Structures are given as structure tokens and as C-alpha cells.
């Protein structure tokens, strides 16, 4: 990593909130918020709702680094959590989120995600 810190963002969410959305809205919710890769990864886990909650928190934290929130044409799936073969999470930006990052001089967004049975938290650092 080279460059300077441009912005930081953090988010925390109750895992039961995501579990409730999954139960109430099913595939419609998952496909609106998560990419196919995120769905495949999280659905495969024993406590899938915790992994989905972690990705939700990561998306929120990343959008805080961009200063846009979920407005100005940014879609949930414009922010994607991917994992290296070693299991390290990273962020891949698409669409309008990628364009905002470019305009801000952000070359990479680093992410840390953690969850328990009750909460998921993420911390994002945008560097340029």
C-alpha cells in the first residue's frame, strides 16, 4: 500500500436485522444488496446471516469514505467484498462508487470486518 489516507468509515449492524430482512424478502433482498460472489460466499457459511451482515457493514463503511451514502446513483452492488485465497477481505468498486473514488483520488479501499452472533462491524480506510 502506498499513498495517503483520504478518508475512513465505520459501521456496525445487528445481525438479527439482516436475518430478518433475509427471512422477509428472501432472494429479492439478497440480489438487490449483494453481488453473486458475495451471495455464494456467505450462503455457504454455517451462520450465513452473520456473513451477510458483515458485508452490509463493509458496504456502509466504504460509502462513508466516499461521502455519498446510498444516493447520487450508487447501488448496493457497486461496493463488493471479495476475498483472497488466504481469506483476506478486500473491496472492489463498480459503477458510480468507482467513479466517486476516482474523483476523490482514491486508489484503494482497505477493509476490516468482524462479527459475533449479535453484531457485525466494518472499518474502511480509503487511500490514494
N, CA, C and O atoms as CSV, one atom per row, in Angstrom:
chain,resi,resn,atom,element,x,y,z
A,1,UNK,N,N,0.854,-1.176,0.000
A,1,UNK,CA,C,0.000,0.000,0.000
A,1,UNK,C,C,0.899,1.237,0.000
A,1,UNK,O,O,1.771,1.391,0.855
A,2,UNK,N,N,0.674,2.079,-0.939
A,2,UNK,CA,C,1.385,3.355,-0.986
A,2,UNK,C,C,0.347,4.463,-1.002
A,2,UNK,O,O,-0.801,4.246,-1.390
A,3,UNK,N,N,0.752,5.642,-0.584
A,3,UNK,CA,C,-0.179,6.759,-0.637
A,3,UNK,C,C,-0.627,7.203,0.732
A,3,UNK,O,O,-0.144,6.733,1.762
A,4,UNK,N,N,-1.556,8.113,0.707
A,4,UNK,CA,C,-2.029,8.697,1.956
A,4,UNK,C,C,-3.473,8.309,2.234
A,4,UNK,O,O,-4.224,7.940,1.331
A,5,UNK,N,N,-3.839,8.402,3.497
A,5,UNK,CA,C,-5.220,8.141,3.885
A,5,UNK,C,C,-6.063,9.335,3.456
A,5,UNK,O,O,-5.767,10.479,3.803
A,6,UNK,N,N,-7.106,9.053,2.703
A,6,UNK,CA,C,-8.005,10.103,2.226
A,6,UNK,C,C,-9.246,10.195,3.111
A,6,UNK,O,O,-9.737,11.288,3.392
A,7,UNK,N,N,-9.748,9.046,3.545
A,7,UNK,CA,C,-10.959,9.039,4.373
A,7,UNK,C,C,-11.074,7.704,5.094
A,7,UNK,O,O,-10.489,6.703,4.680
A,8,UNK,N,N,-11.843,7.710,6.185
A,8,UNK,CA,C,-12.152,6.479,6.908
A,8,UNK,C,C,-13.662,6.388,7.082
A,8,UNK,O,O,-14.373,7.390,7.006
A,9,UNK,N,N,-14.130,5.181,7.314
A,9,UNK,CA,C,-15.548,4.967,7.579
A,9,UNK,C,C,-15.724,3.713,8.403
A,9,UNK,O,O,-14.944,2.770,8.277
A,10,UNK,N,N,-16.735,3.690,9.241
A,10,UNK,CA,C,-17.026,2.505,10.044
A,10,UNK,C,C,-18.538,2.306,10.114
A,10,UNK,O,O,-19.312,3.246,9.939
A,11,UNK,N,N,-18.937,1.069,10.371
A,11,UNK,CA,C,-20.356,0.784,10.517
A,11,UNK,C,C,-20.516,-0.445,11.402
A,11,UNK,O,O,-19.660,-1.328,11.426
A,12,UNK,N,N,-21.617,-0.484,12.121
A,12,UNK,CA,C,-21.976,-1.634,12.945
A,12,UNK,C,C,-23.456,-1.906,12.717
A,12,UNK,O,O,-24.251,-0.976,12.578
A,13,UNK,N,N,-23.821,-3.183,12.679
A,13,UNK,CA,C,-25.216,-3.559,12.469
A,13,UNK,C,C,-25.544,-4.784,13.306
A,13,UNK,O,O,-24.690,-5.638,13.546
A,14,UNK,N,N,-26.782,-4.856,13.744
A,14,UNK,CA,C,-27.249,-6.043,14.453
A,14,UNK,C,C,-27.469,-7.148,13.418
A,14,UNK,O,O,-28.174,-6.944,12.430
A,15,UNK,N,N,-26.882,-8.287,13.639
A,15,UNK,CA,C,-27.009,-9.402,12.698
A,15,UNK,C,C,-28.458,-9.845,12.530
A,15,UNK,O,O,-28.853,-10.278,11.448
A,16,UNK,N,N,-29.259,-9.737,13.604
A,16,UNK,CA,C,-30.660,-10.146,13.510
A,16,UNK,C,C,-31.446,-9.261,12.540
A,16,UNK,O,O,-32.446,-9.701,11.973
A,17,UNK,N,N,-31.003,-8.026,12.348
A,17,UNK,CA,C,-31.672,-7.144,11.378
A,17,UNK,C,C,-31.519,-7.714,9.968
A,17,UNK,O,O,-32.476,-7.727,9.193
A,18,UNK,N,N,-30.323,-8.181,9.641
A,18,UNK,CA,C,-30.092,-8.777,8.325
A,18,UNK,C,C,-30.834,-10.107,8.221
A,18,UNK,O,O,-31.420,-10.403,7.179
A,19,UNK,N,N,-30.818,-10.909,9.278
A,19,UNK,CA,C,-31.545,-12.180,9.273
A,19,UNK,C,C,-33.032,-11.936,9.006
A,19,UNK,O,O,-33.663,-12.674,8.249
A,20,UNK,N,N,-33.584,-10.896,9.633
A,20,UNK,CA,C,-34.993,-10.562,9.422
A,20,UNK,C,C,-35.285,-10.132,7.996
A,20,UNK,O,O,-36.319,-10.497,7.435
A,21,UNK,N,N,-34.385,-9.362,7.410
A,21,UNK,CA,C,-34.569,-8.931,6.012
A,21,UNK,C,C,-34.483,-10.137,5.071
A,21,UNK,O,O,-35.224,-10.227,4.092
A,22,UNK,N,N,-33.582,-11.048,5.379
A,22,UNK,CA,C,-33.450,-12.256,4.560
A,22,UNK,C,C,-34.724,-13.090,4.648
A,22,UNK,O,O,-35.210,-13.609,3.644
A,23,UNK,N,N,-35.254,-13.211,5.857
A,23,UNK,CA,C,-36.470,-14.007,6.054
A,23,UNK,C,C,-37.668,-13.352,5.377
A,23,UNK,O,O,-38.471,-14.031,4.737
A,24,UNK,N,N,-37.786,-12.047,5.516
A,24,UNK,CA,C,-38.940,-11.328,4.987
A,24,UNK,C,C,-38.909,-11.184,3.464
A,24,UNK,O,O,-39.934,-11.345,2.802
A,25,UNK,N,N,-37.713,-10.876,2.902
A,25,UNK,CA,C,-37.628,-10.547,1.475
A,25,UNK,C,C,-36.887,-11.571,0.626
A,25,UNK,O,O,-36.910,-11.478,-0.601
A,26,UNK,N,N,-36.233,-12.543,1.249
A,26,UNK,CA,C,-35.585,-13.639,0.537
A,26,UNK,C,C,-34.584,-13.207,-0.531
A,26,UNK,O,O,-33.770,-12.306,-0.324
A,27,UNK,N,N,-34.670,-13.873,-1.673
A,27,UNK,CA,C,-33.738,-13.642,-2.783
A,27,UNK,C,C,-33.782,-12.214,-3.300
A,27,UNK,O,O,-32.759,-11.690,-3.740
A,28,UNK,N,N,-34.937,-11.576,-3.258
A,28,UNK,CA,C,-35.047,-10.194,-3.724
A,28,UNK,C,C,-34.106,-9.295,-2.933
A,28,UNK,O,O,-33.394,-8.470,-3.504
A,29,UNK,N,N,-34.110,-9.459,-1.635
A,29,UNK,CA,C,-33.206,-8.682,-0.783
A,29,UNK,C,C,-31.759,-8.992,-1.102
A,29,UNK,O,O,-30.959,-8.082,-1.318
A,30,UNK,N,N,-31.415,-10.274,-1.135
A,30,UNK,CA,C,-30.024,-10.660,-1.365
A,30,UNK,C,C,-29.507,-10.129,-2.701
A,30,UNK,O,O,-28.403,-9.588,-2.763
A,31,UNK,N,N,-30.287,-10.274,-3.760
A,31,UNK,CA,C,-29.839,-9.855,-5.089
A,31,UNK,C,C,-29.797,-8.336,-5.243
A,31,UNK,O,O,-29.051,-7.826,-6.079
A,32,UNK,N,N,-30.568,-7.619,-4.468
A,32,UNK,CA,C,-30.541,-6.152,-4.519
A,32,UNK,C,C,-29.321,-5.587,-3.807
A,32,UNK,O,O,-28.780,-4.559,-4.216
A,33,UNK,N,N,-28.888,-6.256,-2.743
A,33,UNK,CA,C,-27.827,-5.724,-1.891
A,33,UNK,C,C,-26.456,-6.337,-2.182
A,33,UNK,O,O,-25.444,-5.641,-2.100
A,34,UNK,N,N,-26.409,-7.614,-2.516
A,34,UNK,CA,C,-25.137,-8.325,-2.615
A,34,UNK,C,C,-24.873,-8.812,-4.037
A,34,UNK,O,O,-25.796,-9.112,-4.795
A,35,UNK,N,N,-23.577,-8.882,-4.379
A,35,UNK,CA,C,-23.196,-9.417,-5.683
A,35,UNK,C,C,-23.327,-10.940,-5.663
A,35,UNK,O,O,-23.467,-11.546,-4.600
A,36,UNK,N,N,-23.280,-11.543,-6.836
A,36,UNK,CA,C,-23.364,-13.003,-6.927
A,36,UNK,C,C,-22.240,-13.664,-6.126
A,36,UNK,O,O,-22.461,-14.679,-5.465
A,37,UNK,N,N,-21.043,-13.093,-6.185
A,37,UNK,CA,C,-19.918,-13.642,-5.433
A,37,UNK,C,C,-20.119,-13.545,-3.931
A,37,UNK,O,O,-19.786,-14.476,-3.198
A,38,UNK,N,N,-20.665,-12.421,-3.466
A,38,UNK,CA,C,-20.927,-12.256,-2.036
A,38,UNK,C,C,-21.999,-13.233,-1.567
A,38,UNK,O,O,-21.900,-13.793,-0.475
A,39,UNK,N,N,-23.015,-13.434,-2.386
A,39,UNK,CA,C,-24.092,-14.373,-2.040
A,39,UNK,C,C,-23.537,-15.789,-1.965
A,39,UNK,O,O,-23.817,-16.515,-1.010
A,40,UNK,N,N,-22.760,-16.184,-2.953
A,40,UNK,CA,C,-22.193,-17.534,-2.975
A,40,UNK,C,C,-21.304,-17.777,-1.759
A,40,UNK,O,O,-21.385,-18.833,-1.132
A,41,UNK,N,N,-20.460,-16.809,-1.423
A,41,UNK,CA,C,-19.566,-16.960,-0.271
A,41,UNK,C,C,-20.358,-17.051,1.032
A,41,UNK,O,O,-20.151,-17.974,1.819
A,42,UNK,N,N,-21.255,-16.108,1.263
A,42,UNK,CA,C,-21.955,-16.023,2.550
A,42,UNK,C,C,-22.961,-17.148,2.737
A,42,UNK,O,O,-23.087,-17.691,3.835
A,43,UNK,N,N,-23.669,-17.497,1.690
A,43,UNK,CA,C,-24.694,-18.534,1.784
A,43,UNK,C,C,-24.078,-19.875,2.180
A,43,UNK,O,O,-24.747,-20.714,2.783
A,44,UNK,N,N,-22.824,-20.074,1.846
A,44,UNK,CA,C,-22.127,-21.329,2.103
A,44,UNK,C,C,-21.715,-21.485,3.572
A,44,UNK,O,O,-21.285,-22.565,3.979
A,45,UNK,N,N,-21.843,-20.428,4.361
A,45,UNK,CA,C,-21.388,-20.439,5.750
A,45,UNK,C,C,-22.474,-20.938,6.692
A,45,UNK,O,O,-23.667,-20.828,6.409
A,46,UNK,N,N,-22.028,-21.496,7.829
A,46,UNK,CA,C,-22.948,-22.050,8.825
A,46,UNK,C,C,-23.935,-20.995,9.320
A,46,UNK,O,O,-25.138,-21.250,9.354
A,47,UNK,N,N,-23.451,-19.826,9.701
A,47,UNK,CA,C,-24.312,-18.739,10.162
A,47,UNK,C,C,-24.306,-17.661,9.087
A,47,UNK,O,O,-23.746,-16.583,9.282
A,48,UNK,N,N,-24.922,-17.954,7.968
A,48,UNK,CA,C,-24.855,-17.090,6.784
A,48,UNK,C,C,-25.249,-15.650,7.091
A,48,UNK,O,O,-24.620,-14.722,6.582
A,49,UNK,N,N,-26.260,-15.448,7.897
A,49,UNK,CA,C,-26.730,-14.090,8.160
A,49,UNK,C,C,-25.643,-13.219,8.777
A,49,UNK,O,O,-25.623,-12.011,8.542
A,50,UNK,N,N,-24.729,-13.809,9.570
A,50,UNK,CA,C,-23.627,-13.045,10.153
A,50,UNK,C,C,-22.656,-12.569,9.069
A,50,UNK,O,O,-22.137,-11.455,9.143
A,51,UNK,N,N,-22.417,-13.400,8.081
A,51,UNK,CA,C,-21.515,-13.039,6.982
A,51,UNK,C,C,-22.159,-11.986,6.075
A,51,UNK,O,O,-21.490,-11.064,5.607
A,52,UNK,N,N,-23.443,-12.131,5.839
A,52,UNK,CA,C,-24.151,-11.088,5.080
A,52,UNK,C,C,-24.129,-9.767,5.855
A,52,UNK,O,O,-23.951,-8.703,5.263
A,53,UNK,N,N,-24.308,-9.833,7.161
A,53,UNK,CA,C,-24.276,-8.618,7.988
A,53,UNK,C,C,-22.902,-7.956,7.917
A,53,UNK,O,O,-22.805,-6.731,7.850
A,54,UNK,N,N,-21.856,-8.751,7.932
A,54,UNK,CA,C,-20.508,-8.203,7.815
A,54,UNK,C,C,-20.308,-7.478,6.493
A,54,UNK,O,O,-19.677,-6.421,6.452
A,55,UNK,N,N,-20.833,-8.032,5.428
A,55,UNK,CA,C,-20.723,-7.391,4.117
A,55,UNK,C,C,-21.574,-6.123,4.050
A,55,UNK,O,O,-21.173,-5.136,3.434
A,56,UNK,N,N,-22.730,-6.149,4.675
A,56,UNK,CA,C,-23.569,-4.952,4.755
A,56,UNK,C,C,-22.797,-3.832,5.446
A,56,UNK,O,O,-22.725,-2.712,4.942
A,57,UNK,N,N,-22.221,-4.150,6.610
A,57,UNK,CA,C,-21.452,-3.152,7.359
A,57,UNK,C,C,-20.273,-2.640,6.533
A,57,UNK,O,O,-19.964,-1.449,6.566
A,58,UNK,N,N,-19.620,-3.525,5.799
A,58,UNK,CA,C,-18.493,-3.113,4.954
A,58,UNK,C,C,-18.953,-2.139,3.877
A,58,UNK,O,O,-18.294,-1.129,3.633
A,59,UNK,N,N,-20.070,-2.432,3.238
A,59,UNK,CA,C,-20.592,-1.544,2.193
A,59,UNK,C,C,-20.902,-0.159,2.774
A,59,UNK,O,O,-20.570,0.863,2.174
A,60,UNK,N,N,-21.535,-0.140,3.936
A,60,UNK,CA,C,-21.856,1.136,4.587
A,60,UNK,C,C,-20.582,1.899,4.940
A,60,UNK,O,O,-20.506,3.108,4.721
A,61,UNK,N,N,-19.576,1.203,5.486
A,61,UNK,CA,C,-18.325,1.849,5.862
A,61,UNK,C,C,-17.619,2.431,4.636
A,61,UNK,O,O,-17.086,3.539,4.693
A,62,UNK,N,N,-17.617,1.688,3.535
A,62,UNK,CA,C,-16.980,2.173,2.303
A,62,UNK,C,C,-17.685,3.421,1.791
A,62,UNK,O,O,-17.028,4.383,1.393
A,63,UNK,N,N,-19.010,3.416,1.795
A,63,UNK,CA,C,-19.739,4.588,1.302
A,63,UNK,C,C,-19.470,5.812,2.161
A,63,UNK,O,O,-19.521,6.938,1.666
A,64,UNK,N,N,-19.186,5.608,3.430
A,64,UNK,CA,C,-18.816,6.738,4.296
A,64,UNK,C,C,-17.474,7.321,3.854
A,64,UNK,O,O,-17.262,8.529,3.957
A,65,UNK,N,N,-16.564,6.472,3.362
A,65,UNK,CA,C,-15.285,7.011,2.875
A,65,UNK,C,C,-15.484,7.848,1.618
A,65,UNK,O,O,-14.719,8.778,1.363
A,66,UNK,N,N,-16.507,7.523,0.832
A,66,UNK,CA,C,-16.784,8.276,-0.393
A,66,UNK,C,C,-17.620,9.520,-0.130
A,66,UNK,O,O,-17.659,10.437,-0.951
A,67,UNK,N,N,-18.294,9.548,1.026
A,67,UNK,CA,C,-19.106,10.699,1.377
A,67,UNK,C,C,-20.394,10.817,0.581
A,67,UNK,O,O,-20.962,11.904,0.474
A,68,UNK,N,N,-20.856,9.709,0.023
A,68,UNK,CA,C,-22.050,9.765,-0.832
A,68,UNK,C,C,-23.280,9.152,-0.198
A,68,UNK,O,O,-24.400,9.534,-0.536
A,69,UNK,N,N,-23.099,8.208,0.716
A,69,UNK,CA,C,-24.241,7.434,1.167
A,69,UNK,C,C,-24.796,6.655,-0.019
A,69,UNK,O,O,-24.100,6.423,-1.007
A,70,UNK,N,N,-26.049,6.257,0.093
A,70,UNK,CA,C,-26.665,5.477,-0.995
A,70,UNK,C,C,-27.459,6.390,-1.913
A,70,UNK,O,O,-28.567,6.054,-2.329
A,71,UNK,N,N,-26.897,7.528,-2.224
A,71,UNK,CA,C,-27.552,8.482,-3.127
A,71,UNK,C,C,-26.653,8.687,-4.336
A,71,UNK,O,O,-25.632,8.016,-4.488
A,72,UNK,N,N,-27.037,9.601,-5.175
A,72,UNK,CA,C,-26.239,10.022,-6.309
A,72,UNK,C,C,-25.910,8.870,-7.259
A,72,UNK,O,O,-24.835,8.847,-7.858
A,73,UNK,N,N,-26.826,7.919,-7.397
A,73,UNK,CA,C,-26.658,6.844,-8.366
A,73,UNK,C,C,-25.861,5.649,-7.891
A,73,UNK,O,O,-25.600,4.740,-8.679
A,74,UNK,N,N,-25.463,5.621,-6.617
A,74,UNK,CA,C,-24.691,4.494,-6.105
A,74,UNK,C,C,-25.646,3.348,-5.756
A,74,UNK,O,O,-26.650,3.545,-5.072
A,75,UNK,N,N,-25.316,2.164,-6.234
A,75,UNK,CA,C,-26.095,0.951,-5.964
A,75,UNK,C,C,-25.383,0.128,-4.894
A,75,UNK,O,O,-24.169,0.240,-4.728
A,76,UNK,N,N,-26.133,-0.693,-4.172
A,76,UNK,CA,C,-25.529,-1.576,-3.170
A,76,UNK,C,C,-24.435,-2.440,-3.781
A,76,UNK,O,O,-23.384,-2.649,-3.175
A,77,UNK,N,N,-24.689,-2.936,-4.978
A,77,UNK,CA,C,-23.740,-3.857,-5.605
A,77,UNK,C,C,-22.546,-3.138,-6.237
A,77,UNK,O,O,-21.663,-3.792,-6.793
A,78,UNK,N,N,-22.502,-1.810,-6.163
A,78,UNK,CA,C,-21.320,-1.062,-6.621
A,78,UNK,C,C,-20.141,-1.251,-5.670
A,78,UNK,O,O,-18.996,-0.990,-6.039
A,79,UNK,N,N,-20.416,-1.703,-4.454
A,79,UNK,CA,C,-19.370,-1.991,-3.469
A,79,UNK,C,C,-19.410,-3.498,-3.229
A,79,UNK,O,O,-20.420,-4.041,-2.782
A,80,UNK,N,N,-18.299,-4.161,-3.532
A,80,UNK,CA,C,-18.243,-5.619,-3.418
A,80,UNK,C,C,-17.096,-6.031,-2.504
A,80,UNK,O,O,-15.972,-5.546,-2.635
A,81,UNK,N,N,-17.401,-6.936,-1.574
A,81,UNK,CA,C,-16.370,-7.519,-0.720
A,81,UNK,C,C,-15.905,-8.812,-1.388
A,81,UNK,O,O,-16.701,-9.719,-1.629
A,82,UNK,N,N,-14.614,-8.882,-1.681
A,82,UNK,CA,C,-14.022,-10.092,-2.252
A,82,UNK,C,C,-12.968,-10.602,-1.277
A,82,UNK,O,O,-12.509,-9.863,-0.406
A,83,UNK,N,N,-12.592,-11.860,-1.427
A,83,UNK,CA,C,-11.610,-12.455,-0.520
A,83,UNK,C,C,-10.467,-13.054,-1.322
A,83,UNK,O,O,-10.666,-13.638,-2.388
A,84,UNK,N,N,-9.267,-12.894,-0.785
A,84,UNK,CA,C,-8.092,-13.511,-1.394
A,84,UNK,C,C,-8.132,-15.010,-1.098
A,84,UNK,O,O,-8.909,-15.448,-0.249
A,85,UNK,N,N,-7.310,-15.797,-1.782
A,85,UNK,CA,C,-7.250,-17.226,-1.467
A,85,UNK,C,C,-6.907,-17.500,0.003
A,85,UNK,O,O,-7.283,-18.534,0.555
A,86,UNK,N,N,-6.188,-16.562,0.623
A,86,UNK,CA,C,-5.846,-16.710,2.040
A,86,UNK,C,C,-6.977,-16.269,2.965
A,86,UNK,O,O,-6.873,-16.416,4.183
A,87,UNK,N,N,-8.061,-15.727,2.395
A,87,UNK,CA,C,-9.208,-15.318,3.199
A,87,UNK,C,C,-9.238,-13.860,3.598
A,87,UNK,O,O,-10.104,-13.450,4.371
A,88,UNK,N,N,-8.306,-13.067,3.085
A,88,UNK,CA,C,-8.246,-11.648,3.432
A,88,UNK,C,C,-9.292,-10.880,2.616
A,88,UNK,O,O,-9.292,-10.961,1.388
A,89,UNK,N,N,-10.186,-10.133,3.285
A,89,UNK,CA,C,-11.197,-9.385,2.526
A,89,UNK,C,C,-10.599,-8.131,1.895
A,89,UNK,O,O,-9.683,-7.515,2.441
A,90,UNK,N,N,-11.133,-7.773,0.748
A,90,UNK,CA,C,-10.772,-6.510,0.106
A,90,UNK,C,C,-12.012,-5.982,-0.603
A,90,UNK,O,O,-13.022,-6.675,-0.729
A,91,UNK,N,N,-11.912,-4.748,-1.059
A,91,UNK,CA,C,-13.051,-4.077,-1.695
A,91,UNK,C,C,-12.799,-3.908,-3.180
A,91,UNK,O,O,-11.713,-3.511,-3.604
A,92,UNK,N,N,-13.810,-4.212,-3.952
A,92,UNK,CA,C,-13.812,-3.957,-5.390
A,92,UNK,C,C,-14.971,-3.000,-5.655
A,92,UNK,O,O,-16.117,-3.299,-5.318
A,93,UNK,N,N,-14.673,-1.851,-6.258
A,93,UNK,CA,C,-15.706,-0.857,-6.553
A,93,UNK,C,C,-16.136,-0.953,-8.006
A,93,UNK,O,O,-15.329,-1.217,-8.897
A,94,UNK,N,N,-17.427,-0.734,-8.225
A,94,UNK,CA,C,-18.010,-0.776,-9.564
A,94,UNK,C,C,-18.856,0.478,-9.769
A,94,UNK,O,O,-19.147,1.203,-8.818
A,95,UNK,N,N,-19.242,0.722,-11.003
A,95,UNK,CA,C,-20.222,1.753,-11.321
A,95,UNK,C,C,-19.927,3.113,-10.733
A,95,UNK,O,O,-18.796,3.598,-10.770
A,96,UNK,N,N,-20.969,3.721,-10.189
A,96,UNK,CA,C,-20.869,5.080,-9.665
A,96,UNK,C,C,-19.936,5.171,-8.456
A,96,UNK,O,O,-19.277,6.194,-8.268
A,97,UNK,N,N,-19.869,4.129,-7.639
A,97,UNK,CA,C,-18.951,4.146,-6.495
A,97,UNK,C,C,-17.507,4.243,-6.982
A,97,UNK,O,O,-16.704,4.973,-6.401
A,98,UNK,N,N,-17.175,3.510,-8.044
A,98,UNK,CA,C,-15.821,3.569,-8.612
A,98,UNK,C,C,-15.540,4.956,-9.168
A,98,UNK,O,O,-14.422,5.458,-9.054
A,99,UNK,N,N,-16.538,5.570,-9.764
A,99,UNK,CA,C,-16.362,6.919,-10.324
A,99,UNK,C,C,-16.125,7.945,-9.220
A,99,UNK,O,O,-15.249,8.799,-9.357
A,100,UNK,N,N,-16.889,7.880,-8.124
A,100,UNK,CA,C,-16.663,8.792,-6.999
A,100,UNK,C,C,-15.271,8.598,-6.419
A,100,UNK,O,O,-14.595,9.572,-6.088
A,101,UNK,N,N,-14.839,7.350,-6.293
A,101,UNK,CA,C,-13.494,7.073,-5.767
A,101,UNK,C,C,-12.440,7.701,-6.668
A,101,UNK,O,O,-11.485,8.308,-6.184
A,102,UNK,N,N,-12.611,7.556,-7.969
A,102,UNK,CA,C,-11.662,8.138,-8.918
A,102,UNK,C,C,-11.600,9.651,-8.761
A,102,UNK,O,O,-10.516,10.233,-8.745
A,103,UNK,N,N,-12.763,10.289,-8.646
A,103,UNK,CA,C,-12.815,11.742,-8.500
A,103,UNK,C,C,-12.144,12.215,-7.210
A,103,UNK,O,O,-11.583,13.309,-7.165
A,104,UNK,N,N,-12.203,11.397,-6.168
A,104,UNK,CA,C,-11.602,11.753,-4.883
A,104,UNK,C,C,-10.115,11.382,-4.801
A,104,UNK,O,O,-9.446,11.694,-3.816
A,105,UNK,N,N,-9.614,10.727,-5.826
A,105,UNK,CA,C,-8.217,10.304,-5.811
A,105,UNK,C,C,-7.974,9.044,-5.000
A,105,UNK,O,O,-6.847,8.779,-4.582
A,106,UNK,N,N,-9.025,8.265,-4.775
A,106,UNK,CA,C,-8.917,7.022,-4.007
A,106,UNK,C,C,-8.486,5.905,-4.955
A,106,UNK,O,O,-9.153,5.634,-5.953
A,107,UNK,N,N,-7.379,5.269,-4.635
A,107,UNK,CA,C,-6.897,4.168,-5.470
A,107,UNK,C,C,-7.242,2.803,-4.880
A,107,UNK,O,O,-7.259,1.798,-5.590
A,108,UNK,N,N,-7.517,2.777,-3.580
A,108,UNK,CA,C,-7.823,1.508,-2.912
A,108,UNK,C,C,-8.607,1.797,-1.638
A,108,UNK,O,O,-8.404,2.823,-0.989
A,109,UNK,N,N,-9.506,0.877,-1.290
A,109,UNK,CA,C,-10.203,0.954,-0.007
A,109,UNK,C,C,-9.876,-0.319,0.757
A,109,UNK,O,O,-10.229,-1.420,0.335
A,110,UNK,N,N,-9.199,-0.153,1.883
A,110,UNK,CA,C,-8.861,-1.281,2.750
A,110,UNK,C,C,-10.040,-1.533,3.684
A,110,UNK,O,O,-10.725,-0.594,4.090
A,111,UNK,N,N,-10.276,-2.796,4.026
A,111,UNK,CA,C,-11.437,-3.124,4.841
A,111,UNK,C,C,-11.079,-4.148,5.919
A,111,UNK,O,O,-10.295,-5.069,5.689
A,112,UNK,N,N,-11.660,-3.967,7.076
A,112,UNK,CA,C,-11.577,-4.950,8.151
A,112,UNK,C,C,-13.006,-5.233,8.592
A,112,UNK,O,O,-13.778,-4.308,8.846
A,113,UNK,N,N,-13.354,-6.506,8.681
A,113,UNK,CA,C,-14.718,-6.921,9.026
A,113,UNK,C,C,-14.640,-7.905,10.184
A,113,UNK,O,O,-13.771,-8.777,10.211
A,114,UNK,N,N,-15.554,-7.761,11.140
A,114,UNK,CA,C,-15.637,-8.707,12.239
A,114,UNK,C,C,-17.102,-8.892,12.614
A,114,UNK,O,O,-17.918,-7.988,12.433
A,115,UNK,N,N,-17.425,-10.062,13.134
A,115,UNK,CA,C,-18.802,-10.273,13.572
A,115,UNK,C,C,-18.847,-11.245,14.736
A,115,UNK,O,O,-17.970,-12.088,14.925
A,116,UNK,N,N,-19.913,-11.083,15.506
A,116,UNK,CA,C,-20.254,-12.015,16.575
A,116,UNK,C,C,-21.656,-12.507,16.258
A,116,UNK,O,O,-22.196,-12.202,15.194
A,117,UNK,N,N,-22.237,-13.250,17.152
A,117,UNK,CA,C,-23.611,-13.706,16.953
A,117,UNK,C,C,-24.565,-12.515,16.845
A,117,UNK,O,O,-25.543,-12.569,16.099
A,118,UNK,N,N,-24.284,-11.443,17.584
A,118,UNK,CA,C,-25.204,-10.313,17.655
A,118,UNK,C,C,-24.878,-9.143,16.727
A,118,UNK,O,O,-25.792,-8.496,16.215
A,119,UNK,N,N,-23.604,-8.861,16.504
A,119,UNK,CA,C,-23.219,-7.672,15.736
A,119,UNK,C,C,-22.180,-7.976,14.678
A,119,UNK,O,O,-21.385,-8.907,14.806
A,120,UNK,N,N,-22.205,-7.168,13.627
A,120,UNK,CA,C,-21.154,-7.172,12.621
A,120,UNK,C,C,-20.643,-5.742,12.516
A,120,UNK,O,O,-21.426,-4.792,12.558
A,121,UNK,N,N,-19.333,-5.590,12.380
A,121,UNK,CA,C,-18.712,-4.280,12.313
A,121,UNK,C,C,-17.697,-4.271,11.178
A,121,UNK,O,O,-17.086,-5.297,10.881
A,122,UNK,N,N,-17.517,-3.125,10.547
A,122,UNK,CA,C,-16.512,-2.991,9.492
A,122,UNK,C,C,-15.866,-1.625,9.611
A,122,UNK,O,O,-16.497,-0.649,10.016
A,123,UNK,N,N,-14.578,-1.580,9.245
A,123,UNK,CA,C,-13.818,-0.343,9.231
A,123,UNK,C,C,-13.136,-0.247,7.887
A,123,UNK,O,O,-12.411,-1.157,7.484
A,124,UNK,N,N,-13.369,0.867,7.180
A,124,UNK,CA,C,-12.797,1.082,5.855
A,124,UNK,C,C,-11.825,2.256,5.879
A,124,UNK,O,O,-12.063,3.272,6.533
A,125,UNK,N,N,-10.726,2.090,5.152
A,125,UNK,CA,C,-9.743,3.146,5.000
A,125,UNK,C,C,-9.504,3.365,3.515
A,125,UNK,O,O,-9.019,2.473,2.820
A,126,UNK,N,N,-9.845,4.551,3.033
A,126,UNK,CA,C,-9.622,4.897,1.620
A,126,UNK,C,C,-8.260,5.548,1.490
A,126,UNK,O,O,-7.953,6.513,2.191
A,127,UNK,N,N,-7.437,5.013,0.583
A,127,UNK,CA,C,-6.094,5.550,0.366
A,127,UNK,C,C,-5.937,5.967,-1.089
A,127,UNK,O,O,-6.620,5.461,-1.980
A,128,UNK,N,N,-5.019,6.903,-1.306
A,128,UNK,CA,C,-4.788,7.379,-2.668
A,128,UNK,C,C,-3.350,7.717,-2.881
A,128,UNK,O,O,-2.970,8.135,-3.975
